[in-house]
Amino acid sequence: MSASVPRTMPKHLKATYLADQESLLEETRATGLFYFPGVVLWLLFWGVLSYLSAAEIYGWAGQVGAYSTLVSKLPVNDHYVLYALLFLELIGLVWLLVRYLRWVSTVYAVTTRRVIVQRGILGRDFDEIPVLQVRGVDVHQTVGQRLLGYGTVRVSAEGLGKVGNEDWVGIPKPFRFQKLIEGAATNLQPGGPVAWANPATGRR
């Protein structure tokens, strides 16, 4: 006997992928705090140097106020240096686009029957693990990740290839994700239903 779970329409997961008697418990993308800090720092660093170089070459040094002395001491008063800095900034923009596409194209979901990984934007690939075949759910967090509220989740399952043994990085509230998977498996086993948490409120 299965517990009654409110039918929640997915926001990211393709709704038609869910079976008629299957309910969504949770869906998430990796947090932006995992994907974007490095590339943002890269863009800021090389962007500032590009501006200082242009300020020195085109006489904008007076407009940077307290930084004008710094500008005059930097070896940035050469057009080739400016072009190199702009090229590094362009690399950062391409990197940002790649990170964004990776972030937006991958969705992790837990339903009453399966753990699902959806990949792709236009064309989509679906990998799944039936919750009854899950052998363990491990969570790893560094100190920084714990402070920022995300971590790495690994769902172990025998004989299911890569999706059953890969690290899912940057998962927000990873212990909630872990408990939902374990609860879904418990609910499908003999012994009575569990009290499901409402995905919107987190309350049972």
N, C-alpha and C positions, 0 to 999 in steps of 0.2 A: 504493500500500500504506500503510495507516495503522498508527501505533504503537499498541501495546497500552496501554490506559489503564484503571486500576482503576475499576470501576463504583461511583461514590460517590452515595449517596442525598442529595438536597437537604434542607436544613433549612428554608430560606425559600422557595426557588423551588418552584412547583407541579411535583411529580415527573412527572405525566402529560404535561407539556408537552414532555418530552424524547423524542426518537425512539428506536427500538429500538437502533440502532447508534451512538447519541450518548452521550458521557460528559461528566459535569460536571467541569470543571477548577477552577473557583473561583466562589463566590458571596459577596456581601457587601452590607451596608447601608452607608450613609455613617456615619462615626464620630460618636458622640455629642459628641465634642469640637468638632465643627463646629456642631451643632444647638443645644446647651444652655447653653454658658457665658453668653451674653448674657441669656437669660431668667432664669437662676439668679441672676445679679448684680442684675437688676431686682427680683426677689422679695426678695432679702436686703436691698437698700437700702430699699425702701418698707416692708418688714416691720419693720425696725428702727425707722424713723420712726413707724410705726403704734403699735408698742409704747411708744415714748417718749411719744407723744401720750396714749395711754391711761394711762400711768403718771402723767403730770402731771394729767390730768383726774380720775382716780379715786384719787389719793393713793398710787400705788405707787412714787413717786420714791425713797423710802428703800430699796426693794428692789433698785434698780439700782446701789447702792454708789457707786463712783467716778464713775458717769455722772449722779448726781443733780444736780450743779451744771450739767452740760450741759443736762439736761432743763429746768431752771428758766429757762435763757436762751433756749430755743427757742420760737418763736411757735406752739406746738402745743397750748396749753391751751384749745382751743375744740372743741366737738363737731363743728362743720362741717368744721374742719380734719381731724379724725379720720376723718370720713366720706369726705372727699376722698382721704385716704391709703389707706383701705380699698378705695376704688373703684380706685385705681391698683394695689393689690395684686390685686384681682379681675381687672383687665386682664392682669396678669402670669400669673395662673393659666390664663386663656383662651389666652394666647400660648403657655404651656407645653403645653397640650393640643394646639394646632394644630401646634406643632413636633414633638411626639411622634408624632402621626398621620402627618405627612409623613415622619418618620424611619422608622417601622415599616412604612409602606405601600410603600416603594420598595426593590427589590432589584436589584442588578446582578450578572450572571452571565456567565461565559465557559465555553463547552463546546468540544468538539472540532470543532464545525461552525459555531457561531453566537455572537454577542454578544447578550445578552438583557437587556432592562429590563422588569421586572415592576412594575406599579403597581396599588395598590388593596388593600383589606383583605377585604371581603366579595365584591364584584365585582372582577374583575381584568382589567387590560389588559396585553397583551404587545406590545412592540416589539422587533424583532430586526434584526441585520445579519449576513448570511452572512460568515464570516471571509475568504472569497476575494474579497469586494467591499470589504474594508477597504483604504483608501489610505494611512492613516497613523494613528498613535496618539501624541498629544501629552500631555505631563504638565507642569503648572505648579504650583510650590510657592513660597509666600513663605517667609521665614526662619522665622517662627513655625510655619507648617505643617510645615516640614521637621523642626523640633525635636519636634513632636508626632506625626510619622509619618503625615501624610495630605496629600492634594493634590487638584488638579482634573485630570480626565482628559477628553480630547476624542477621540472616535473619528471620523475623517473617512472618509466613504464617499459616492460620487457617486450622485445620483438616488434617495436613500433618505429624503428629507424630514428632519424635525426630529431624529429619533433619531440620524441619522448626522452631525449637525453641532451638537449641543448639548453644553454643559459639564456633566459629572457631578462635582459638588462634594463634598468631604469624603470621598473614597475612601481608605480605609486602605491602606498599602503600595502606592501608585499605580504604582511602577515594576515591581512583581511583576505587577500587573494588565496593564500594558503588555506585558511579556515573554510572558505567557500568550496574549494575543491574537495577537501576532506569531508565536509558536510554533505556534499552531493553524493559522494561514494557511500557514506553511511546511510543516507536516505534510501538508496536503492537496494540495500541489503536487508535481509530479514531482521526484524527486531523493532519495527516501528519507525515512523517518520521523525525527522528533526524539526525544530522550530526555525523556519527560515527567516533571515534578516531581510527587511525591506531594502532593496538596492538604493532607493532614493534617500532614505533616512538613516539606514544602518541599524534600525531598531527591529526587534523581533515581535 
